[in-house]
Amino acid sequence: MVRIRLSRVGAKGRPFYHVVVTDQRSARDGRSIERLGYFNPGAAGEHDKRLVLDVEKLNAWVAKGAQCSDKVAALAKEAAKQPAAA
């Protein structure tokens, strides 16, 4: 089964996550099929973006049968509320 979940990158104590489409059997930071965006929980200031997510690609994968993790589902809801960048 295909899952949409977070893959951790970044330094110790400074987490940064990629939102990836992957087979559920692969490791958390293992091989992924496609990267849909990123989540930076430590973003501070107006220049750092906390969440960048391609909602159209995410919806396309869900339509194909991929399942979102709980956190990605919450982030997708948050990304849908964000105004589109010009």
N, C-alpha and C positions, 0 to 999 in steps of 0.2 A: 504494500500500500504506500502511496505517496503522501508525504506530510509536508506542511509548511511550518517551519519552526526557526528558532534562533540558533545561530552558530557563534560561539564566543571567540573574539579576537581581542587584541589589546594587551596592555601590560598588567602585571599583578597589582591589584588594588584600583585599576582604572579600566573597568569593563567597557567593551564596545562590541556590539552584536550585529552580524549580518542576518537579514531575513532571507532564508534560503528554502528552495524546494528540494527535497531529498527523499530517498527511500527510507522508510522507517527503521530498517535493519542496520543502516549505516551509523557510524559513531556521530556524536554531537558535532564534532569539529571535522568530520570526515568529508568524503566526496559529496558534492551537491550537484543537482541537475541544473539549477538556475538561481541566480541571486536577484531578489526583488527589491532590495533596499537595505537600509541600516537603521539601527536604534542606538542612540548614544545617551544612556541614562545620566551621565555626568556632565551633560552640556550646560555651559554657563555663559551668559551674555547673549547679545543679539546676533553675533557672527556664527556661533555654533548652532547647528540644527540638531534638535533632539530626535526627530524622526523624519526619515525620507523613505517613502514607500510607493511603489508603482501599483496603485489600486486596480488599474485595468488588468495588469498581468495577474495579480492575485485572484481577481474574480474569474479570469479565464482558467486558471488552474483549479479553482474550486468547482467550476462548471465541468471540468474533466474528471472530477472525483477526488481531488486532493483534499485532505482534512487539515485544518489549522489547529495549532496548539492553542491552549487557553490564552497565553500571553499574546500570541500573534493575532488572535481574534480581537482582543481588547485593543491592540495597537492599530488594527485595521479600522476599527470603529472610530478611534481617535484621528486617524489619517483622513477618514471620510469627512470629518468635521472641519479640517484645516482648509483655508482658502487656497485655491490653485495658484501656483507661482506663475508670474507673468514672464 
